[in-house]
Amino acid sequence: MPMIRVKPLAVLAQYAPELDADGCYAVPYKPSLTIAEALEQMKLSETHVKYSVMVDNRRKKPDDLLEDGQTLMLMPLLAGG
């Protein structure tokens, strides 16, 4: 079955449902699946943590298309002062 893996890092992991042993959440892949659609399944929009998305070590936008087998890395944005 075609899948996308989403790996939430740091504090974002507590908002993700059903992580596997590698700390990833599996999302079924379909042609023309966008990053935003994949993340909707995780309900991360319900968090107040801002994050960036990386695919293949490149920053991506929510409307970018995904390919079968890719892994999304979700990294919380850091603030400091």
FIKOLTOR-775515 format. One record per residue: residue in one letter; x, y, z of N, C-alpha, C in turn; chain. Coordinates in Angstrom, 3 decimals, always signed. Example, Ala and Ser with C-alpha at 12.3 -4.5 7.8 and 13.67 -1.06 7.14 Angstrom:
<rs>
<r><residuo>A</residuo><n_px>+13.190</n_px><n_py>-5.690</n_py><n_pz>+7.800</n_pz><ca_px>+12.300</ca_px><ca_py>-4.500</ca_py><ca_pz>+7.800</ca_pz><c_px>+13.200</c_px><c_py>-3.300</c_py><c_pz>+7.800</c_pz><cadena>A</cadena></r>
<r><residuo>S</residuo><n_px>+12.850</n_px><n_py>-2.250</n_py><n_pz>+7.080</n_pz><ca_px>+13.670</ca_px><ca_py>-1.060</ca_py><ca_pz>+7.140</ca_pz><c_px>+12.900</c_px><c_py>+0.030</c_py><c_pz>+7.870</c_pz><cadena>A</cadena></r>
</rs>
This chain:
<rs>
<r><residuo>M</residuo><n_px>+0.843</n_px><n_py>-1.187</n_py><n_pz>+0.000</n_pz><ca_px>+0.000</ca_px><ca_py>+0.000</ca_py><ca_pz>+0.000</ca_pz><c_px>+0.883</c_px><c_py>+1.242</c_py><c_pz>+0.000</c_pz><cadena>A</cadena></r>
<r><residuo>P</residuo><n_px>+0.662</n_px><n_py>+2.167</n_py><n_pz>-0.920</n_pz><ca_px>+1.466</ca_px><ca_py>+3.391</ca_py><ca_pz>-0.970</ca_pz><c_px>+1.262</c_px><c_py>+4.241</c_py><c_pz>+0.282</c_pz><cadena>A</cadena></r>
<r><residuo>M</residuo><n_px>+2.365</n_px><n_py>+4.751</n_py><n_pz>+0.827</n_pz><ca_px>+2.303</ca_px><ca_py>+5.515</ca_py><ca_pz>+2.073</ca_pz><c_px>+3.260</c_px><c_py>+6.702</c_py><c_pz>+2.048</c_pz><cadena>A</cadena></r>
<r><residuo>I</residuo><n_px>+2.922</n_px><n_py>+7.678</n_py><n_pz>+2.859</n_pz><ca_px>+3.788</ca_px><ca_py>+8.804</ca_py><ca_pz>+3.202</ca_pz><c_px>+4.046</c_px><c_py>+8.674</c_py><c_pz>+4.695</c_pz><cadena>A</cadena></r>
<r><residuo>R</residuo><n_px>+5.256</n_px><n_py>+8.960</n_py><n_pz>+5.115</n_pz><ca_px>+5.563</ca_px><ca_py>+8.937</ca_py><ca_pz>+6.552</ca_pz><c_px>+5.760</c_px><c_py>+10.367</c_py><c_pz>+7.026</c_pz><cadena>A</cadena></r>
<r><residuo>V</residuo><n_px>+5.191</n_px><n_py>+10.673</n_py><n_pz>+8.172</n_pz><ca_px>+5.336</ca_px><ca_py>+11.997</ca_py><ca_pz>+8.767</ca_pz><c_px>+6.046</c_px><c_py>+11.823</c_py><c_pz>+10.102</c_pz><cadena>A</cadena></r>
<r><residuo>K</residuo><n_px>+7.179</n_px><n_py>+12.498</n_py><n_pz>+10.240</n_pz><ca_px>+7.960</ca_px><ca_py>+12.385</ca_py><ca_pz>+11.473</ca_pz><c_px>+7.936</c_px><c_py>+13.724</c_py><c_pz>+12.213</c_pz><cadena>A</cadena></r>
<r><residuo>P</residuo><n_px>+7.107</n_px><n_py>+13.813</n_py><n_pz>+13.264</n_pz><ca_px>+7.083</ca_px><ca_py>+15.039</ca_py><ca_pz>+14.057</ca_pz><c_px>+8.228</c_px><c_py>+15.020</c_py><c_pz>+15.067</c_pz><cadena>A</cadena></r>
<r><residuo>L</residuo><n_px>+8.967</n_px><n_py>+16.103</n_py><n_pz>+15.147</n_pz><ca_px>+10.108</ca_px><ca_py>+16.179</ca_py><ca_pz>+16.044</ca_pz><c_px>+9.781</c_px><c_py>+16.988</c_py><c_pz>+17.294</c_pz><cadena>A</cadena></r>
<r><residuo>A</residuo><n_px>+10.500</n_px><n_py>+16.700</n_py><n_pz>+18.351</n_pz><ca_px>+10.413</ca_px><ca_py>+17.416</ca_py><ca_pz>+19.635</ca_pz><c_px>+8.979</c_px><c_py>+17.472</c_py><c_pz>+20.142</c_pz><cadena>A</cadena></r>
<r><residuo>V</residuo><n_px>+8.515</n_px><n_py>+18.636</n_py><n_pz>+20.522</n_pz><ca_px>+7.209</ca_px><ca_py>+18.799</ca_py><ca_pz>+21.155</ca_pz><c_px>+6.062</c_px><c_py>+18.377</c_py><c_pz>+20.230</c_pz><cadena>A</cadena></r>
<r><residuo>L</residuo><n_px>+6.262</n_px><n_py>+18.413</n_py><n_pz>+18.929</n_pz><ca_px>+5.200</ca_px><ca_py>+18.037</ca_py><ca_pz>+17.996</ca_pz><c_px>+4.811</c_px><c_py>+16.569</c_py><c_pz>+18.107</c_pz><cadena>A</cadena></r>
<r><residuo>A</residuo><n_px>+5.703</n_px><n_py>+15.724</n_py><n_pz>+18.576</n_pz><ca_px>+5.394</ca_px><ca_py>+14.293</ca_py><ca_pz>+18.691</ca_pz><c_px>+4.227</c_px><c_py>+14.029</c_py><c_pz>+19.637</c_pz><cadena>A</cadena></r>
<r><residuo>Q</residuo><n_px>+4.047</n_px><n_py>+14.878</n_py><n_pz>+20.625</n_pz><ca_px>+2.951</ca_px><ca_py>+14.650</ca_py><ca_pz>+21.572</ca_pz><c_px>+1.581</c_px><c_py>+14.898</c_py><c_pz>+20.948</c_pz><cadena>A</cadena></r>
<r><residuo>Y</residuo><n_px>+1.528</n_px><n_py>+15.595</n_py><n_pz>+19.815</n_pz><ca_px>+0.262</ca_px><ca_py>+15.866</ca_py><ca_pz>+19.140</ca_pz><c_px>-0.054</c_px><c_py>+14.846</c_py><c_pz>+18.055</c_pz><cadena>A</cadena></r>
<r><residuo>A</residuo><n_px>+0.868</n_px><n_py>+13.972</n_py><n_pz>+17.759</n_pz><ca_px>+0.688</ca_px><ca_py>+13.017</ca_py><ca_pz>+16.665</ca_pz><c_px>+0.051</c_px><c_py>+11.727</c_py><c_pz>+17.161</c_pz><cadena>A</cadena></r>
<r><residuo>P</residuo><n_px>-0.943</n_px><n_py>+11.232</n_py><n_pz>+16.450</n_pz><ca_px>-1.559</ca_px><ca_py>+9.958</ca_py><ca_pz>+16.825</ca_pz><c_px>-0.749</c_px><c_py>+8.773</c_py><c_pz>+16.314</c_pz><cadena>A</cadena></r>
<r><residuo>E</residuo><n_px>-0.717</n_px><n_py>+7.705</n_py><n_pz>+17.048</n_pz><ca_px>-0.223</ca_px><ca_py>+6.401</ca_py><ca_pz>+16.584</ca_pz><c_px>+1.127</c_px><c_py>+6.439</c_py><c_pz>+15.878</c_pz><cadena>A</cadena></r>
<r><residuo>L</residuo><n_px>+2.154</n_px><n_py>+6.845</n_py><n_pz>+16.573</n_pz><ca_px>+3.500</ca_px><ca_py>+6.832</ca_py><ca_pz>+15.987</ca_pz><c_px>+4.050</c_px><c_py>+5.418</c_py><c_pz>+16.010</c_pz><cadena>A</cadena></r>
<r><residuo>D</residuo><n_px>+4.810</n_px><n_py>+5.056</n_py><n_pz>+14.964</n_pz><ca_px>+5.423</ca_px><ca_py>+3.732</ca_py><ca_pz>+14.925</ca_pz><c_px>+6.730</c_px><c_py>+3.737</c_py><c_pz>+15.719</c_pz><cadena>A</cadena></r>
<r><residuo>A</residuo><n_px>+7.453</n_px><n_py>+2.650</n_py><n_pz>+15.670</n_pz><ca_px>+8.693</ca_px><ca_py>+2.517</ca_py><ca_pz>+16.436</ca_pz><c_px>+9.751</c_px><c_py>+3.542</c_py><c_pz>+16.023</c_pz><cadena>A</cadena></r>
<r><residuo>D</residuo><n_px>+9.671</n_px><n_py>+4.041</n_py><n_pz>+14.788</n_pz><ca_px>+10.603</ca_px><ca_py>+5.055</ca_py><ca_pz>+14.304</ca_pz><c_px>+10.131</c_px><c_py>+6.468</c_py><c_pz>+14.608</c_pz><cadena>A</cadena></r>
<r><residuo>G</residuo><n_px>+8.994</n_px><n_py>+6.600</n_py><n_pz>+15.297</n_pz><ca_px>+8.453</ca_px><ca_py>+7.916</ca_py><ca_pz>+15.612</ca_pz><c_px>+7.747</c_px><c_py>+8.574</c_py><c_pz>+14.447</c_pz><cadena>A</cadena></r>
<r><residuo>C</residuo><n_px>+7.210</n_px><n_py>+7.755</n_py><n_pz>+13.528</n_pz><ca_px>+6.533</ca_px><ca_py>+8.282</ca_py><ca_pz>+12.344</ca_pz><c_px>+5.055</c_px><c_py>+7.917</c_py><c_pz>+12.343</c_pz><cadena>A</cadena></r>
<r><residuo>Y</residuo><n_px>+4.282</n_px><n_py>+8.740</n_py><n_pz>+11.665</n_pz><ca_px>+2.862</ca_px><ca_py>+8.508</ca_py><ca_pz>+11.467</ca_pz><c_px>+2.668</c_px><c_py>+8.189</c_py><c_pz>+9.994</c_pz><cadena>A</cadena></r>
<r><residuo>A</residuo><n_px>+1.938</n_px><n_py>+7.131</n_py><n_pz>+9.678</n_pz><ca_px>+1.720</ca_px><ca_py>+6.715</ca_py><ca_pz>+8.289</ca_pz><c_px>+0.455</c_px><c_py>+7.353</c_py><c_pz>+7.732</c_pz><cadena>A</cadena></r>
<r><residuo>V</residuo><n_px>+0.572</n_px><n_py>+7.917</n_py><n_pz>+6.537</n_pz><ca_px>-0.554</ca_px><ca_py>+8.520</ca_py><ca_pz>+5.832</ca_pz><c_px>-0.683</c_px><c_py>+7.812</c_py><c_pz>+4.489</c_pz><cadena>A</cadena></r>
<r><residuo>P</residuo><n_px>-1.866</n_px><n_py>+7.300</n_py><n_pz>+4.156</n_pz><ca_px>-2.039</ca_px><ca_py>+6.660</ca_py><ca_pz>+2.846</ca_pz><c_px>-1.761</c_px><c_py>+7.659</c_py><c_pz>+1.716</c_pz><cadena>A</cadena></r>
<r><residuo>Y</residuo><n_px>-1.022</n_px><n_py>+7.201</n_py><n_pz>+0.720</n_pz><ca_px>-0.678</ca_px><ca_py>+8.049</ca_py><ca_pz>-0.423</ca_pz><c_px>-1.721</c_px><c_py>+7.896</c_py><c_pz>-1.512</c_pz><cadena>A</cadena></r>
<r><residuo>K</residuo><n_px>-2.031</n_px><n_py>+9.007</n_py><n_pz>-2.158</n_pz><ca_px>-2.851</ca_px><ca_py>+9.015</ca_py><ca_pz>-3.361</ca_pz><c_px>-2.238</c_px><c_py>+10.041</c_py><c_pz>-4.300</c_pz><cadena>A</cadena></r>
<r><residuo>P</residuo><n_px>-2.383</n_px><n_py>+9.867</n_py><n_pz>-5.603</n_pz><ca_px>-1.837</ca_px><ca_py>+10.855</ca_py><ca_pz>-6.533</ca_pz><c_px>-2.403</c_px><c_py>+12.246</c_py><c_pz>-6.232</c_pz><cadena>A</cadena></r>
<r><residuo>S</residuo><n_px>-1.599</n_px><n_py>+13.238</n_py><n_pz>-6.400</n_pz><ca_px>-1.909</ca_px><ca_py>+14.652</ca_py><ca_pz>-6.159</ca_pz><c_px>-2.124</c_px><c_py>+14.983</c_py><c_pz>-4.680</c_pz><cadena>A</cadena></r>
<r><residuo>L</residuo><n_px>-1.577</n_px><n_py>+14.171</n_py><n_pz>-3.778</n_pz><ca_px>-1.636</ca_px><ca_py>+14.455</ca_py><ca_pz>-2.340</ca_pz><c_px>-0.689</c_px><c_py>+15.603</c_py><c_pz>-2.017</c_pz><cadena>A</cadena></r>
<r><residuo>T</residuo><n_px>-1.211</n_px><n_py>+16.616</n_py><n_pz>-1.344</n_pz><ca_px>-0.372</ca_px><ca_py>+17.756</ca_py><ca_pz>-0.945</ca_pz><c_px>+0.093</c_px><c_py>+17.571</c_py><c_pz>+0.504</c_pz><cadena>A</cadena></r>
<r><residuo>I</residuo><n_px>+1.079</n_px><n_py>+18.342</n_py><n_pz>+0.871</n_pz><ca_px>+1.566</ca_px><ca_py>+18.319</ca_py><ca_pz>+2.252</ca_pz><c_px>+0.442</c_px><c_py>+18.705</c_py><c_pz>+3.202</c_pz><cadena>A</cadena></r>
<r><residuo>A</residuo><n_px>-0.311</n_px><n_py>+19.732</n_py><n_pz>+2.867</n_pz><ca_px>-1.412</ca_px><ca_py>+20.174</ca_py><ca_pz>+3.734</ca_pz><c_px>-2.431</c_px><c_py>+19.057</c_py><c_pz>+3.945</c_pz><cadena>A</cadena></r>
<r><residuo>E</residuo><n_px>-2.769</n_px><n_py>+18.322</n_py><n_pz>+2.889</n_pz><ca_px>-3.733</ca_px><ca_py>+17.223</ca_py><ca_pz>+3.009</ca_pz><c_px>-3.193</c_px><c_py>+16.108</c_py><c_pz>+3.895</c_pz><cadena>A</cadena></r>
<r><residuo>A</residuo><n_px>-1.917</n_px><n_py>+15.805</n_py><n_pz>+3.754</n_pz><ca_px>-1.315</ca_px><ca_py>+14.760</ca_py><ca_pz>+4.593</ca_pz><c_px>-1.330</c_px><c_py>+15.187</c_py><c_pz>+6.060</c_pz><cadena>A</cadena></r>
<r><residuo>L</residuo><n_px>-1.023</n_px><n_py>+16.440</n_py><n_pz>+6.328</n_pz><ca_px>-0.971</ca_px><ca_py>+16.919</ca_py><ca_pz>+7.701</ca_pz><c_px>-2.350</c_px><c_py>+17.078</c_py><c_pz>+8.330</c_pz><cadena>A</cadena></r>
<r><residuo>E</residuo><n_px>-3.364</n_px><n_py>+17.304</n_py><n_pz>+7.518</n_pz><ca_px>-4.735</ca_px><ca_py>+17.393</ca_py><ca_pz>+8.043</ca_pz><c_px>-5.121</c_px><c_py>+16.114</c_py><c_pz>+8.776</c_pz><cadena>A</cadena></r>
<r><residuo>Q</residuo><n_px>-4.632</n_px><n_py>+14.995</n_py><n_pz>+8.304</n_pz><ca_px>-4.957</ca_px><ca_py>+13.715</ca_py><ca_pz>+8.932</ca_pz><c_px>-4.389</c_px><c_py>+13.609</c_py><c_pz>+10.338</c_pz><cadena>A</cadena></r>
<r><residuo>M</residuo><n_px>-3.353</n_px><n_py>+14.390</n_py><n_pz>+10.625</n_pz><ca_px>-2.745</ca_px><ca_py>+14.362</ca_py><ca_pz>+11.955</ca_pz><c_px>-3.366</c_px><c_py>+15.379</c_py><c_pz>+12.894</c_pz><cadena>A</cadena></r>
<r><residuo>K</residuo><n_px>-4.190</n_px><n_py>+16.265</n_py><n_pz>+12.366</n_pz><ca_px>-4.859</ca_px><ca_py>+17.296</ca_py><ca_pz>+13.162</ca_pz><c_px>-3.863</c_px><c_py>+18.226</c_py><c_pz>+13.871</c_pz><cadena>A</cadena></r>
<r><residuo>L</residuo><n_px>-2.739</n_px><n_py>+18.485</n_py><n_pz>+13.232</n_pz><ca_px>-1.749</ca_px><ca_py>+19.386</ca_py><ca_pz>+13.832</ca_pz><c_px>-2.214</c_px><c_py>+20.830</c_py><c_pz>+13.837</c_pz><cadena>A</cadena></r>
<r><residuo>S</residuo><n_px>-3.215</n_px><n_py>+21.155</n_py><n_pz>+13.028</n_pz><ca_px>-3.720</ca_px><ca_py>+22.526</ca_py><ca_pz>+13.036</ca_pz><c_px>-4.371</c_px><c_py>+22.868</c_py><c_pz>+14.372</c_pz><cadena>A</cadena></r>
<r><residuo>E</residuo><n_px>-4.696</n_px><n_py>+21.837</n_py><n_pz>+15.164</n_pz><ca_px>-5.305</ca_px><ca_py>+22.065</ca_py><ca_pz>+16.464</ca_pz><c_px>-4.273</c_px><c_py>+22.440</c_py><c_pz>+17.527</c_pz><cadena>A</cadena></r>
<r><residuo>T</residuo><n_px>-2.997</n_px><n_py>+22.404</n_py><n_pz>+17.192</n_pz><ca_px>-1.956</ca_px><ca_py>+22.773</ca_py><ca_pz>+18.144</ca_pz><c_px>-1.656</c_px><c_py>+24.260</c_py><c_pz>+18.001</c_pz><cadena>A</cadena></r>
<r><residuo>H</residuo><n_px>-0.954</n_px><n_py>+24.793</n_py><n_pz>+18.958</n_pz><ca_px>-0.527</ca_px><ca_py>+26.184</ca_py><ca_pz>+18.874</ca_pz><c_px>+0.971</c_px><c_py>+26.266</c_py><c_pz>+18.604</c_pz><cadena>A</cadena></r>
<r><residuo>V</residuo><n_px>+1.558</n_px><n_py>+25.148</n_py><n_pz>+18.212</n_pz><ca_px>+2.989</ca_px><ca_py>+25.097</ca_py><ca_pz>+17.931</ca_pz><c_px>+3.200</c_px><c_py>+25.361</c_py><c_pz>+16.446</c_pz><cadena>A</cadena></r>
<r><residuo>K</residuo><n_px>+3.981</n_px><n_py>+26.341</n_py><n_pz>+16.126</n_pz><ca_px>+4.306</ca_px><ca_py>+26.611</ca_py><ca_pz>+14.722</ca_pz><c_px>+5.468</c_px><c_py>+25.704</c_py><c_pz>+14.321</c_pz><cadena>A</cadena></r>
<r><residuo>Y</residuo><n_px>+5.449</n_px><n_py>+25.243</n_py><n_pz>+13.078</n_pz><ca_px>+6.473</ca_px><ca_py>+24.309</ca_py><ca_pz>+12.625</ca_pz><c_px>+6.781</c_px><c_py>+24.523</c_py><c_pz>+11.153</c_pz><cadena>A</cadena></r>
<r><residuo>S</residuo><n_px>+7.918</n_px><n_py>+24.020</n_py><n_pz>+10.738</n_pz><ca_px>+8.276</ca_px><ca_py>+24.012</ca_py><ca_pz>+9.326</ca_pz><c_px>+8.302</c_px><c_py>+22.570</c_py><c_pz>+8.848</c_pz><cadena>A</cadena></r>
<r><residuo>V</residuo><n_px>+8.158</n_px><n_py>+22.411</n_py><n_pz>+7.541</n_pz><ca_px>+8.100</ca_px><ca_py>+21.082</ca_py><ca_pz>+6.934</ca_pz><c_px>+9.289</c_px><c_py>+20.912</c_py><c_pz>+5.998</c_pz><cadena>A</cadena></r>
<r><residuo>M</residuo><n_px>+9.964</n_px><n_py>+19.778</n_py><n_pz>+6.157</n_pz><ca_px>+11.079</ca_px><ca_py>+19.437</ca_py><ca_pz>+5.275</ca_pz><c_px>+10.776</c_px><c_py>+18.105</c_py><c_pz>+4.595</c_pz><cadena>A</cadena></r>
<r><residuo>V</residuo><n_px>+11.091</n_px><n_py>+18.022</n_py><n_pz>+3.309</n_pz><ca_px>+11.004</ca_px><ca_py>+16.776</ca_py><ca_pz>+2.551</ca_pz><c_px>+12.323</c_px><c_py>+16.649</c_py><c_pz>+1.803</c_pz><cadena>A</cadena></r>
<r><residuo>D</residuo><n_px>+13.011</n_px><n_py>+15.536</n_py><n_pz>+1.984</n_pz><ca_px>+14.314</ca_px><ca_py>+15.337</ca_py><ca_pz>+1.340</ca_pz><c_px>+15.274</c_px><c_py>+16.487</c_py><c_pz>+1.646</c_pz><cadena>A</cadena></r>
<r><residuo>N</residuo><n_px>+15.296</n_px><n_py>+16.903</n_py><n_pz>+2.917</n_pz><ca_px>+16.185</ca_px><ca_py>+17.966</ca_py><ca_pz>+3.401</ca_pz><c_px>+15.955</c_px><c_py>+19.321</c_py><c_pz>+2.735</c_pz><cadena>A</cadena></r>
<r><residuo>R</residuo><n_px>+14.750</n_px><n_py>+19.528</n_py><n_pz>+2.221</n_pz><ca_px>+14.403</ca_px><ca_py>+20.816</ca_py><ca_pz>+1.629</ca_pz><c_px>+13.116</c_px><c_py>+21.325</c_py><c_pz>+2.245</c_pz><cadena>A</cadena></r>
<r><residuo>R</residuo><n_px>+13.104</n_px><n_py>+22.592</n_py><n_pz>+2.559</n_pz><ca_px>+11.895</ca_px><ca_py>+23.205</ca_py><ca_pz>+3.118</ca_pz><c_px>+10.805</c_px><c_py>+23.204</c_py><c_pz>+2.053</c_pz><cadena>A</cadena></r>
<r><residuo>K</residuo><n_px>+9.594</n_px><n_py>+22.854</n_py><n_pz>+2.457</n_pz><ca_px>+8.475</ca_px><ca_py>+22.759</ca_py><ca_pz>+1.520</ca_pz><c_px>+7.298</c_px><c_py>+23.598</c_py><c_pz>+1.980</c_pz><cadena>A</cadena></r>
<r><residuo>K</residuo><n_px>+6.392</n_px><n_py>+23.869</n_py><n_pz>+1.047</n_pz><ca_px>+5.186</ca_px><ca_py>+24.633</ca_py><ca_pz>+1.324</ca_pz><c_px>+3.993</c_px><c_py>+23.680</c_py><c_pz>+1.420</c_pz><cadena>A</cadena></r>
<r><residuo>P</residuo><n_px>+2.909</n_px><n_py>+24.103</n_py><n_pz>+2.100</n_pz><ca_px>+1.747</ca_px><ca_py>+23.231</ca_py><ca_pz>+2.275</ca_pz><c_px>+1.109</c_px><c_py>+22.745</c_py><c_pz>+0.982</c_pz><cadena>A</cadena></r>
<r><residuo>D</residuo><n_px>+1.197</n_px><n_py>+23.527</n_py><n_pz>-0.101</n_pz><ca_px>+0.556</ca_px><ca_py>+23.106</ca_py><ca_pz>-1.346</ca_pz><c_px>+1.472</c_px><c_py>+22.290</c_py><c_pz>-2.264</c_pz><cadena>A</cadena></r>
<r><residuo>D</residuo><n_px>+2.684</n_px><n_py>+21.980</n_py><n_pz>-1.816</n_pz><ca_px>+3.586</ca_px><ca_py>+21.132</ca_py><ca_pz>-2.607</ca_pz><c_px>+3.063</c_px><c_py>+19.705</c_py><c_pz>-2.645</c_pz><cadena>A</cadena></r>
<r><residuo>L</residuo><n_px>+3.248</n_px><n_py>+19.048</n_py><n_pz>-3.788</n_pz><ca_px>+2.809</ca_px><ca_py>+17.663</ca_py><ca_pz>-3.964</ca_pz><c_px>+3.815</c_px><c_py>+16.688</c_py><c_pz>-3.378</c_pz><cadena>A</cadena></r>
<r><residuo>L</residuo><n_px>+3.302</n_px><n_py>+15.551</n_py><n_pz>-2.947</n_pz><ca_px>+4.136</ca_px><ca_py>+14.492</ca_py><ca_pz>-2.385</ca_pz><c_px>+4.229</c_px><c_py>+13.326</c_py><c_pz>-3.342</c_pz><cadena>A</cadena></r>
<r><residuo>E</residuo><n_px>+5.264</n_px><n_py>+12.527</n_py><n_pz>-3.160</n_pz><ca_px>+5.441</ca_px><ca_py>+11.287</ca_py><ca_pz>-3.917</ca_pz><c_px>+5.400</c_px><c_py>+10.118</c_py><c_pz>-2.952</c_pz><cadena>A</cadena></r>
<r><residuo>D</residuo><n_px>+4.950</n_px><n_py>+8.988</n_py><n_pz>-3.447</n_pz><ca_px>+4.877</ca_px><ca_py>+7.781</ca_py><ca_pz>-2.623</ca_pz><c_px>+6.223</c_px><c_py>+7.479</c_py><c_pz>-1.977</c_pz><cadena>A</cadena></r>
<r><residuo>G</residuo><n_px>+6.190</n_px><n_py>+7.149</n_py><n_pz>-0.694</n_pz><ca_px>+7.392</ca_px><ca_py>+6.754</ca_py><ca_pz>+0.018</ca_pz><c_px>+8.167</c_px><c_py>+7.892</c_py><c_pz>+0.663</c_pz><cadena>A</cadena></r>
<r><residuo>Q</residuo><n_px>+7.766</n_px><n_py>+9.132</n_py><n_pz>+0.442</n_pz><ca_px>+8.502</ca_px><ca_py>+10.242</ca_py><ca_pz>+1.038</ca_pz><c_px>+8.228</c_px><c_py>+10.333</c_py><c_pz>+2.539</c_pz><cadena>A</cadena></r>
<r><residuo>T</residuo><n_px>+9.158</n_px><n_py>+10.971</n_py><n_pz>+3.236</n_pz><ca_px>+9.006</ca_px><ca_py>+11.228</ca_py><ca_pz>+4.664</ca_pz><c_px>+9.029</c_px><c_py>+12.729</c_py><c_pz>+4.890</c_pz><cadena>A</cadena></r>
<r><residuo>L</residuo><n_px>+8.003</n_px><n_py>+13.222</n_py><n_pz>+5.570</n_pz><ca_px>+7.946</ca_px><ca_py>+14.624</ca_py><ca_pz>+5.959</ca_pz><c_px>+8.541</c_px><c_py>+14.757</c_py><c_pz>+7.341</c_pz><cadena>A</cadena></r>
<r><residuo>M</residuo><n_px>+9.405</n_px><n_py>+15.705</n_py><n_pz>+7.532</n_pz><ca_px>+9.950</ca_px><ca_py>+16.009</ca_py><ca_pz>+8.855</ca_pz><c_px>+9.302</c_px><c_py>+17.303</c_py><c_pz>+9.313</c_pz><cadena>A</cadena></r>
<r><residuo>L</residuo><n_px>+8.689</n_px><n_py>+17.267</n_py><n_pz>+10.483</n_pz><ca_px>+8.055</ca_px><ca_py>+18.451</ca_py><ca_pz>+11.045</ca_pz><c_px>+8.912</c_px><c_py>+18.955</c_py><c_pz>+12.189</c_pz><cadena>A</cadena></r>
<r><residuo>M</residuo><n_px>+9.389</n_px><n_py>+20.191</n_py><n_pz>+12.060</n_pz><ca_px>+10.273</ca_px><ca_py>+20.747</ca_py><ca_pz>+13.074</ca_pz><c_px>+9.636</c_px><c_py>+21.986</c_py><c_pz>+13.676</c_pz><cadena>A</cadena></r>
<r><residuo>P</residuo><n_px>+9.510</n_px><n_py>+22.005</n_py><n_pz>+15.013</n_pz><ca_px>+8.960</ca_px><ca_py>+23.202</ca_py><ca_pz>+15.647</ca_pz><c_px>+9.905</c_px><c_py>+24.386</c_py><c_pz>+15.442</c_pz><cadena>A</cadena></r>
<r><residuo>L</residuo><n_px>+9.300</n_px><n_py>+25.547</n_py><n_pz>+15.236</n_pz><ca_px>+10.103</ca_px><ca_py>+26.752</ca_py><ca_pz>+15.097</ca_pz><c_px>+10.527</c_px><c_py>+27.196</c_py><c_pz>+16.488</c_pz><cadena>A</cadena></r>
<r><residuo>L</residuo><n_px>+11.755</n_px><n_py>+27.629</n_py><n_pz>+16.599</n_pz><ca_px>+12.302</ca_px><ca_py>+28.043</ca_py><ca_pz>+17.888</ca_pz><c_px>+12.273</c_px><c_py>+29.558</c_py><c_pz>+18.001</c_pz><cadena>A</cadena></r>
<r><residuo>A</residuo><n_px>+12.004</n_px><n_py>+30.005</n_py><n_pz>+19.171</n_pz><ca_px>+12.056</ca_px><ca_py>+31.438</ca_py><ca_pz>+19.448</ca_pz><c_px>+13.037</c_px><c_py>+31.629</c_py><c_pz>+20.604</c_pz><cadena>A</cadena></r>
<r><residuo>G</residuo><n_px>+13.664</n_px><n_py>+32.725</n_py><n_pz>+20.593</n_pz><ca_px>+14.624</ca_px><ca_py>+32.972</ca_py><ca_pz>+21.666</ca_pz><c_px>+14.833</c_px><c_py>+34.456</c_py><c_pz>+21.850</c_pz><cadena>A</cadena></r>
<r><residuo>G</residuo><n_px>+15.638</n_px><n_py>+34.724</n_py><n_pz>+22.787</n_pz><ca_px>+15.855</ca_px><ca_py>+36.144</ca_py><ca_pz>+22.990</ca_pz><c_px>+16.960</c_px><c_py>+36.383</c_py><c_pz>+23.976</c_pz><cadena>A</cadena></r>
</rs>
